[in-house]
Amino acid sequence: MKRKLVFLLLSMAFVAGCQQPSQGEQDQKRKDQANLEAEEQAKADQNKLNEQSLKLEKDLQRRYRFYNAVNQEYTGKIKISGTEYGISFKSQPTIPLYTGDRVRTVEEVQTDLNNLGLDGTIRFWNLKNTQAASGCQFSGVKGFYENGSFKLQSTECGNIFNVFFSQKIISSKEFEKIETTAVESGAAVLSQAILEKKQEKVAALIVQMQSTLNGTTQNFQLEVKK
Protein backbone atom coordinates (compact mmCIF):
# COMPACT_ATOMS: atom_id res chain seq x y z
CA MET A 1 0.00 0.00 0.00
CA LYS A 2 2.83 2.39 0.93
CA ARG A 3 4.63 1.53 -2.32
CA LYS A 4 1.51 2.31 -4.34
CA LEU A 5 1.11 5.65 -2.54
CA VAL A 6 4.75 6.59 -3.10
CA PHE A 7 4.51 5.61 -6.76
CA LEU A 8 1.35 7.68 -7.19
CA LEU A 9 2.94 10.75 -5.64
CA LEU A 10 6.02 10.37 -7.83
CA SER A 11 3.85 10.03 -10.91
CA MET A 12 1.91 13.18 -10.06
CA ALA A 13 5.13 15.13 -9.48
CA PHE A 14 6.49 13.88 -12.80
CA VAL A 15 3.32 14.91 -14.67
CA ALA A 16 3.31 18.33 -12.97
CA GLY A 17 6.93 18.80 -13.93
CA CYS A 18 6.17 17.96 -17.54
CA GLN A 19 3.28 20.49 -17.63
CA GLN A 20 5.47 23.43 -16.57
CA PRO A 21 6.83 25.45 -19.56
CA SER A 22 10.51 25.33 -20.21
CA GLN A 23 12.72 28.39 -19.78
CA GLY A 24 12.73 28.90 -23.56
CA GLU A 25 8.94 28.81 -23.71
CA GLN A 26 8.69 31.31 -20.86
CA ASP A 27 11.12 33.64 -22.62
CA GLN A 28 9.11 33.38 -25.86
CA LYS A 29 5.88 34.11 -24.03
CA ARG A 30 7.38 37.22 -22.47
CA LYS A 31 8.71 38.27 -25.88
CA ASP A 32 5.30 37.77 -27.52
CA GLN A 33 3.64 39.82 -24.77
CA ALA A 34 6.18 42.60 -25.16
CA ASN A 35 5.63 42.63 -28.95
CA LEU A 36 1.86 42.79 -28.46
CA GLU A 37 2.16 45.69 -26.06
CA ALA A 38 4.53 47.47 -28.46
CA GLU A 39 2.07 47.00 -31.32
CA GLU A 40 -0.80 48.33 -29.25
CA GLN A 41 1.27 51.36 -28.21
CA ALA A 42 2.29 51.98 -31.83
CA LYS A 43 -1.37 51.87 -32.89
CA ALA A 44 -2.31 54.28 -30.11
CA ASP A 45 0.50 56.64 -31.12
CA GLN A 46 -0.53 56.47 -34.79
CA ASN A 47 -4.17 57.11 -33.93
CA LYS A 48 -3.09 60.17 -31.98
CA LEU A 49 -1.05 61.42 -34.93
CA ASN A 50 -3.98 60.76 -37.29
CA GLU A 51 -6.29 62.78 -35.05
CA GLN A 52 -3.78 65.62 -35.01
CA SER A 53 -3.40 65.44 -38.78
CA LEU A 54 -7.17 65.49 -39.39
CA LYS A 55 -7.49 68.49 -37.10
CA LEU A 56 -4.84 70.31 -39.12
CA GLU A 57 -6.59 69.29 -42.36
CA LYS A 58 -9.77 70.98 -41.12
CA ASP A 59 -7.80 74.13 -40.34
CA LEU A 60 -6.20 73.95 -43.81
CA GLN A 61 -9.61 73.64 -45.47
CA ARG A 62 -10.89 76.57 -43.43
CA ARG A 63 -8.00 78.78 -44.49
CA TYR A 64 -8.23 77.63 -48.08
CA ARG A 65 -11.85 78.83 -48.23
CA PHE A 66 -10.60 82.34 -47.43
CA TYR A 67 -8.29 82.47 -50.48
CA ASN A 68 -10.65 80.59 -52.77
CA ALA A 69 -13.39 83.13 -51.99
CA VAL A 70 -11.50 85.69 -54.11
CA ASN A 71 -10.36 83.21 -56.77
CA GLN A 72 -11.94 85.22 -59.59
CA GLU A 73 -11.44 88.43 -61.54
CA TYR A 74 -12.54 91.79 -60.15
CA THR A 75 -12.75 95.05 -62.09
CA GLY A 76 -13.32 98.70 -61.30
CA LYS A 77 -12.36 102.30 -62.06
CA ILE A 78 -10.33 105.01 -60.37
CA LYS A 79 -9.55 108.63 -61.19
CA ILE A 80 -5.96 109.73 -60.65
CA SER A 81 -4.94 113.34 -61.29
CA GLY A 82 -8.02 113.86 -63.44
CA THR A 83 -7.41 110.74 -65.59
CA GLU A 84 -9.74 107.77 -65.34
CA TYR A 85 -8.17 104.32 -65.18
CA GLY A 86 -9.58 100.85 -65.39
CA ILE A 87 -8.46 98.33 -62.79
CA SER A 88 -8.50 94.53 -62.69
CA PHE A 89 -7.46 92.15 -59.95
CA LYS A 90 -7.05 88.39 -60.33
CA SER A 91 -5.97 85.95 -57.66
CA GLN A 92 -5.81 82.28 -56.78
CA PRO A 93 -4.62 80.13 -53.85
CA THR A 94 -0.92 79.33 -53.99
CA ILE A 95 -1.53 75.57 -53.75
CA PRO A 96 -4.41 73.20 -54.61
CA LEU A 97 -6.45 71.75 -51.77
CA TYR A 98 -5.71 68.11 -50.92
CA THR A 99 -8.74 65.91 -51.64
CA GLY A 100 -7.34 62.37 -51.32
CA ASP A 101 -8.58 59.63 -49.00
CA ARG A 102 -5.23 58.88 -47.38
CA VAL A 103 -4.65 60.33 -43.93
CA ARG A 104 -1.58 62.47 -44.45
CA THR A 105 1.22 62.92 -41.98
CA VAL A 106 1.27 65.93 -39.68
CA GLU A 107 4.38 67.17 -41.50
CA GLU A 108 2.65 67.02 -44.89
CA VAL A 109 -0.33 69.04 -43.72
CA GLN A 110 1.87 71.52 -41.88
CA THR A 111 3.85 72.09 -45.08
CA ASP A 112 0.62 72.95 -46.92
CA LEU A 113 -0.40 75.30 -44.11
CA ASN A 114 2.93 77.08 -44.36
CA ASN A 115 2.77 77.32 -48.17
CA LEU A 116 -0.89 78.34 -48.44
CA GLY A 117 -1.46 81.92 -49.45
CA LEU A 118 -2.59 84.03 -52.37
CA ASP A 119 -0.97 84.80 -55.72
CA GLY A 120 -2.43 87.85 -57.40
CA THR A 121 -2.05 90.40 -60.18
CA ILE A 122 -3.41 93.94 -60.26
CA ARG A 123 -3.46 95.98 -63.48
CA PHE A 124 -4.20 99.63 -64.33
CA TRP A 125 -4.88 101.08 -67.77
CA ASN A 126 -5.87 104.43 -69.15
CA LEU A 127 -9.47 104.14 -70.31
CA LYS A 128 -8.72 106.50 -73.20
CA ASN A 129 -5.57 104.64 -74.17
CA THR A 130 -5.74 100.92 -73.36
CA GLN A 131 -2.16 100.43 -74.51
CA ALA A 132 -0.94 102.55 -71.60
CA ALA A 133 -1.13 99.87 -68.91
CA SER A 134 0.88 98.87 -65.87
CA GLY A 135 0.59 96.23 -63.20
CA CYS A 136 2.04 94.42 -60.23
CA GLN A 137 2.30 90.77 -59.27
CA PHE A 138 2.16 89.43 -55.73
CA SER A 139 3.10 85.97 -54.47
CA GLY A 140 2.44 84.09 -51.25
CA VAL A 141 0.27 86.82 -49.73
CA LYS A 142 -1.03 85.86 -46.27
CA GLY A 143 -4.55 86.94 -45.39
CA PHE A 144 -5.91 88.25 -42.12
CA TYR A 145 -8.55 85.55 -41.69
CA GLU A 146 -10.57 87.04 -38.89
CA ASN A 147 -10.51 90.52 -40.44
CA GLY A 148 -11.45 89.57 -44.00
CA SER A 149 -8.54 91.48 -45.49
CA PHE A 150 -5.09 91.10 -47.01
CA LYS A 151 -2.23 93.40 -47.99
CA LEU A 152 -0.69 93.44 -51.47
CA GLN A 153 2.87 94.69 -51.22
CA SER A 154 5.94 94.19 -53.39
CA THR A 155 9.31 95.88 -53.78
CA GLU A 156 8.59 96.10 -57.51
CA CYS A 157 5.29 97.95 -57.02
CA GLY A 158 4.93 101.67 -56.36
CA ASN A 159 1.78 101.19 -54.29
CA ILE A 160 0.58 99.16 -51.32
CA PHE A 161 -2.98 97.84 -51.49
CA ASN A 162 -5.02 97.07 -48.35
CA VAL A 163 -7.90 94.92 -49.57
CA PHE A 164 -11.13 94.28 -47.64
CA PHE A 165 -13.96 91.83 -48.35
CA SER A 166 -17.30 93.48 -49.18
CA GLN A 167 -20.81 92.11 -49.73
CA LYS A 168 -21.59 94.47 -52.62
CA ILE A 169 -20.59 97.59 -54.49
CA ILE A 170 -21.55 100.73 -52.56
CA SER A 171 -22.91 103.78 -54.34
CA SER A 172 -20.42 106.60 -54.94
CA LYS A 173 -22.19 108.84 -52.45
CA GLU A 174 -22.13 106.22 -49.70
CA PHE A 175 -18.56 105.26 -50.52
CA GLU A 176 -17.35 108.83 -50.05
CA LYS A 177 -18.87 108.94 -46.56
CA ILE A 178 -18.18 105.40 -45.36
CA GLU A 179 -16.09 105.09 -42.21
CA THR A 180 -13.06 102.82 -42.01
CA THR A 181 -14.59 101.05 -39.02
CA ALA A 182 -17.68 100.17 -41.09
CA VAL A 183 -15.48 98.72 -43.85
CA GLU A 184 -13.48 96.68 -41.36
CA SER A 185 -16.50 95.36 -39.44
CA GLY A 186 -18.30 94.39 -42.66
CA ALA A 187 -15.21 92.58 -43.93
CA ALA A 188 -14.84 90.67 -40.65
CA VAL A 189 -18.46 89.51 -40.70
CA LEU A 190 -18.17 88.36 -44.32
CA SER A 191 -14.89 86.58 -43.65
CA GLN A 192 -16.45 84.66 -40.77
CA ALA A 193 -19.24 83.51 -43.08
CA ILE A 194 -16.63 82.35 -45.62
CA LEU A 195 -14.60 80.47 -43.01
CA GLU A 196 -17.70 78.75 -41.65
CA LYS A 197 -18.89 77.70 -45.15
CA LYS A 198 -21.99 79.92 -44.95
CA GLN A 199 -20.85 81.78 -48.05
CA GLU A 200 -18.54 80.73 -50.85
CA LYS A 201 -17.46 83.82 -52.78
CA VAL A 202 -16.76 87.51 -52.14
CA ALA A 203 -18.83 89.72 -54.45
CA ALA A 204 -16.83 92.93 -54.08
CA LEU A 205 -13.61 94.36 -52.67
CA ILE A 206 -12.85 97.71 -51.07
CA VAL A 207 -9.24 98.76 -51.66
CA GLN A 208 -7.11 101.39 -50.00
CA MET A 209 -4.18 102.26 -52.26
CA GLN A 210 -1.18 103.92 -50.65
CA SER A 211 1.74 105.35 -52.58
CA THR A 212 5.16 104.17 -51.43
CA LEU A 213 6.64 107.44 -52.72
CA ASN A 214 4.65 110.09 -50.85
CA GLY A 215 2.26 108.10 -48.63
CA THR A 216 -0.92 109.51 -50.20
CA THR A 217 -3.94 107.21 -50.14
CA GLN A 218 -6.91 106.68 -52.40
CA ASN A 219 -9.82 104.28 -52.05
CA PHE A 220 -11.68 102.40 -54.75
CA GLN A 221 -14.04 99.45 -55.19
CA LEU A 222 -13.82 96.33 -57.31
CA GLU A 223 -16.63 93.97 -58.30
CA VAL A 224 -16.64 90.54 -59.91
CA LYS A 225 -16.15 90.87 -63.64
CA LYS A 226 -19.45 90.38 -65.48
C-alpha positions as CSV (number, residue, x, y, z in Angstrom):
1,M,0.0,0.0,0.0
2,K,2.8,2.4,0.9
3,R,4.6,1.5,-2.3
4,K,1.5,2.3,-4.3
5,L,1.1,5.7,-2.5
6,V,4.8,6.6,-3.1
7,F,4.5,5.6,-6.8
8,L,1.3,7.7,-7.2
9,L,2.9,10.8,-5.6
10,L,6.0,10.4,-7.8
11,S,3.8,10.0,-10.9
12,M,1.9,13.2,-10.1
13,A,5.1,15.1,-9.5
14,F,6.5,13.9,-12.8
15,V,3.3,14.9,-14.7
16,A,3.3,18.3,-13.0
17,G,6.9,18.8,-13.9
18,C,6.2,18.0,-17.5
19,Q,3.3,20.5,-17.6
20,Q,5.5,23.4,-16.6
21,P,6.8,25.5,-19.6
22,S,10.5,25.3,-20.2
23,Q,12.7,28.4,-19.8
24,G,12.7,28.9,-23.6
25,E,8.9,28.8,-23.7
26,Q,8.7,31.3,-20.9
27,D,11.1,33.6,-22.6
28,Q,9.1,33.4,-25.9
29,K,5.9,34.1,-24.0
30,R,7.4,37.2,-22.5
31,K,8.7,38.3,-25.9
32,D,5.3,37.8,-27.5
33,Q,3.6,39.8,-24.8
34,A,6.2,42.6,-25.2
35,N,5.6,42.6,-29.0
36,L,1.9,42.8,-28.5
37,E,2.2,45.7,-26.1
38,A,4.5,47.5,-28.5
39,E,2.1,47.0,-31.3
40,E,-0.8,48.3,-29.3
41,Q,1.3,51.4,-28.2
42,A,2.3,52.0,-31.8
43,K,-1.4,51.9,-32.9
44,A,-2.3,54.3,-30.1
45,D,0.5,56.6,-31.1
46,Q,-0.5,56.5,-34.8
47,N,-4.2,57.1,-33.9
48,K,-3.1,60.2,-32.0
49,L,-1.0,61.4,-34.9
50,N,-4.0,60.8,-37.3
51,E,-6.3,62.8,-35.1
52,Q,-3.8,65.6,-35.0
53,S,-3.4,65.4,-38.8
54,L,-7.2,65.5,-39.4
55,K,-7.5,68.5,-37.1
56,L,-4.8,70.3,-39.1
57,E,-6.6,69.3,-42.4
58,K,-9.8,71.0,-41.1
59,D,-7.8,74.1,-40.3
60,L,-6.2,73.9,-43.8
61,Q,-9.6,73.6,-45.5
62,R,-10.9,76.6,-43.4
63,R,-8.0,78.8,-44.5
64,Y,-8.2,77.6,-48.1
65,R,-11.9,78.8,-48.2
66,F,-10.6,82.3,-47.4
67,Y,-8.3,82.5,-50.5
68,N,-10.7,80.6,-52.8
69,A,-13.4,83.1,-52.0
70,V,-11.5,85.7,-54.1
71,N,-10.4,83.2,-56.8
72,Q,-11.9,85.2,-59.6
73,E,-11.4,88.4,-61.5
74,Y,-12.5,91.8,-60.2
75,T,-12.7,95.0,-62.1
76,G,-13.3,98.7,-61.3
77,K,-12.4,102.3,-62.1
78,I,-10.3,105.0,-60.4
79,K,-9.6,108.6,-61.2
80,I,-6.0,109.7,-60.6
81,S,-4.9,113.3,-61.3
82,G,-8.0,113.9,-63.4
83,T,-7.4,110.7,-65.6
84,E,-9.7,107.8,-65.3
85,Y,-8.2,104.3,-65.2
86,G,-9.6,100.9,-65.4
87,I,-8.5,98.3,-62.8
88,S,-8.5,94.5,-62.7
89,F,-7.5,92.1,-60.0
90,K,-7.0,88.4,-60.3
91,S,-6.0,85.9,-57.7
92,Q,-5.8,82.3,-56.8
93,P,-4.6,80.1,-53.9
94,T,-0.9,79.3,-54.0
95,I,-1.5,75.6,-53.7
96,P,-4.4,73.2,-54.6
97,L,-6.5,71.7,-51.8
98,Y,-5.7,68.1,-50.9
99,T,-8.7,65.9,-51.6
100,G,-7.3,62.4,-51.3
101,D,-8.6,59.6,-49.0
102,R,-5.2,58.9,-47.4
103,V,-4.7,60.3,-43.9
104,R,-1.6,62.5,-44.5
105,T,1.2,62.9,-42.0
106,V,1.3,65.9,-39.7
107,E,4.4,67.2,-41.5
108,E,2.6,67.0,-44.9
109,V,-0.3,69.0,-43.7
110,Q,1.9,71.5,-41.9
111,T,3.8,72.1,-45.1
112,D,0.6,73.0,-46.9
113,L,-0.4,75.3,-44.1
114,N,2.9,77.1,-44.4
115,N,2.8,77.3,-48.2
116,L,-0.9,78.3,-48.4
117,G,-1.5,81.9,-49.5
118,L,-2.6,84.0,-52.4
119,D,-1.0,84.8,-55.7
120,G,-2.4,87.9,-57.4
121,T,-2.1,90.4,-60.2
122,I,-3.4,93.9,-60.3
123,R,-3.5,96.0,-63.5
124,F,-4.2,99.6,-64.3
125,W,-4.9,101.1,-67.8
126,N,-5.9,104.4,-69.2
127,L,-9.5,104.1,-70.3
128,K,-8.7,106.5,-73.2
129,N,-5.6,104.6,-74.2
130,T,-5.7,100.9,-73.4
131,Q,-2.2,100.4,-74.5
132,A,-0.9,102.6,-71.6
133,A,-1.1,99.9,-68.9
134,S,0.9,98.9,-65.9
135,G,0.6,96.2,-63.2
136,C,2.0,94.4,-60.2
137,Q,2.3,90.8,-59.3
138,F,2.2,89.4,-55.7
139,S,3.1,86.0,-54.5
140,G,2.4,84.1,-51.3
141,V,0.3,86.8,-49.7
142,K,-1.0,85.9,-46.3
143,G,-4.5,86.9,-45.4
144,F,-5.9,88.3,-42.1
145,Y,-8.5,85.5,-41.7
146,E,-10.6,87.0,-38.9
147,N,-10.5,90.5,-40.4
148,G,-11.5,89.6,-44.0
149,S,-8.5,91.5,-45.5
150,F,-5.1,91.1,-47.0
151,K,-2.2,93.4,-48.0
152,L,-0.7,93.4,-51.5
153,Q,2.9,94.7,-51.2
154,S,5.9,94.2,-53.4
155,T,9.3,95.9,-53.8
156,E,8.6,96.1,-57.5
157,C,5.3,97.9,-57.0
158,G,4.9,101.7,-56.4
159,N,1.8,101.2,-54.3
160,I,0.6,99.2,-51.3
161,F,-3.0,97.8,-51.5
162,N,-5.0,97.1,-48.4
163,V,-7.9,94.9,-49.6
164,F,-11.1,94.3,-47.6
165,F,-14.0,91.8,-48.4
166,S,-17.3,93.5,-49.2
167,Q,-20.8,92.1,-49.7
168,K,-21.6,94.5,-52.6
169,I,-20.6,97.6,-54.5
170,I,-21.6,100.7,-52.6
171,S,-22.9,103.8,-54.3
172,S,-20.4,106.6,-54.9
173,K,-22.2,108.8,-52.4
174,E,-22.1,106.2,-49.7
175,F,-18.6,105.3,-50.5
176,E,-17.4,108.8,-50.0
177,K,-18.9,108.9,-46.6
178,I,-18.2,105.4,-45.4
179,E,-16.1,105.1,-42.2
180,T,-13.1,102.8,-42.0
181,T,-14.6,101.0,-39.0
182,A,-17.7,100.2,-41.1
183,V,-15.5,98.7,-43.9
184,E,-13.5,96.7,-41.4
185,S,-16.5,95.4,-39.4
186,G,-18.3,94.4,-42.7
187,A,-15.2,92.6,-43.9
188,A,-14.8,90.7,-40.7
189,V,-18.5,89.5,-40.7
190,L,-18.2,88.4,-44.3
191,S,-14.9,86.6,-43.6
192,Q,-16.4,84.7,-40.8
193,A,-19.2,83.5,-43.1
194,I,-16.6,82.3,-45.6
195,L,-14.6,80.5,-43.0
196,E,-17.7,78.7,-41.6
197,K,-18.9,77.7,-45.2
198,K,-22.0,79.9,-44.9
199,Q,-20.9,81.8,-48.1
200,E,-18.5,80.7,-50.9
201,K,-17.5,83.8,-52.8
202,V,-16.8,87.5,-52.1
203,A,-18.8,89.7,-54.4
204,A,-16.8,92.9,-54.1
205,L,-13.6,94.4,-52.7
206,I,-12.9,97.7,-51.1
207,V,-9.2,98.8,-51.7
208,Q,-7.1,101.4,-50.0
209,M,-4.2,102.3,-52.3
210,Q,-1.2,103.9,-50.6
211,S,1.7,105.3,-52.6
212,T,5.2,104.2,-51.4
213,L,6.6,107.4,-52.7
214,N,4.6,110.1,-50.8
215,G,2.3,108.1,-48.6
216,T,-0.9,109.5,-50.2
217,T,-3.9,107.2,-50.1
218,Q,-6.9,106.7,-52.4
219,N,-9.8,104.3,-52.1
220,F,-11.7,102.4,-54.8
221,Q,-14.0,99.5,-55.2
222,L,-13.8,96.3,-57.3
223,E,-16.6,94.0,-58.3
224,V,-16.6,90.5,-59.9
225,K,-16.2,90.9,-63.6
226,K,-19.5,90.4,-65.5
